[in-house]
Amino acid sequence: MTLPLVYLRVVECNLTKCLLQQIRESYKLHFRRCFLQKARMSRFLNVLRSWLVMVSVIAMGNTVQSFSDHSFLSEKLYTGTPEFVNGLQARTFGIWTLLSSIIRCTCAIDIQNKTLYHITLWTFVLALGHFLSEAFIYKTAPLTIGVMAPLIVASFSIVGMLIGFHCGPEPQEEVAARHKKRN
């Protein structure tokens, strides 16, 4: 009678070891996946930050061009009706571009700020809407390279920022709460 009981305990012990081993392996695999996913998310957000800075710097250049020579707009963007472009319209375009540039650069610096992230996304949505309406509704900006460039930049930026929502960092409150739990 003792032999089967010992045998049963050995089998039970082996099953427990096997089960614990599977749990450990499963946990390691889950941890590895989470770690790799966080690394990919972090890498993507760093690329997005670099993209936002680059777009911001280019917008600063467009701002300077809008203030220095308003013919830039009639020659590159609004070629359908260049007579509508004047100094006032160029300066207004320059201020709008400057504001968008500042918002985008600030978001690149503080990409964890959800409100700023949403506002930055909206700057791209507004830019896309503006250039699409000028091209297809008002017919003041035919699809030249000068119009296609901001359309492409705004489209890629919107897609990137929407992906960034899913890769977005945890809110500061959650990080602080988790850190507090550890201590």
Phi, psi and omega in degrees: 000328182286330180298311177297325179295317177296316179299318178297319178293322178295315178297316179299318180295319178294319177297318179297315178298316180297315179297316178296321178297317179295320179296315178300314180296318179297318179296317179298317179297316178298316179298316179298316179298314180298317181296315179294321179296317178295322179295318178295319179298315180297318179297317179297316179296326176293321176295317179299319178299316179297318178300315180298320178295316180298314179296323179296316179295318178297320179296323176299319177298318177295326177298312179300317179296322181294325180279328185276324183209108184286350177291342176305316181292320181285335180272331186252323187251296188266060184280347179290322178220073183295340180291341178282345183274123176226181182299319180297314179296322179294317179292323176297316176299320179295318178294317178299317180293321178296315179299316178299320180297316180296317180298316182294319179293320178296322177295322178297325179286318183237067185290347179278348180283106186296321179297313178297323179298315179296316180298319179297317177302318180294331177297323179287322178297316179295319178297315179298313178299319180298308184290326176294318180292322178294325182281316190254335181263304185272344178059031178267346183226087178297159184287081173257178179298329179294333178265324181296323181301308178294330176295317180292315180299314180296318180296311178297322180294318178298313179299314180298319181288328175292321174296321179299334175301319181282334178264000187304151179291160177291148175299148183301326181297319180293319179297316180295319180296318179293321179293323179293322179298321181295324183275000000 
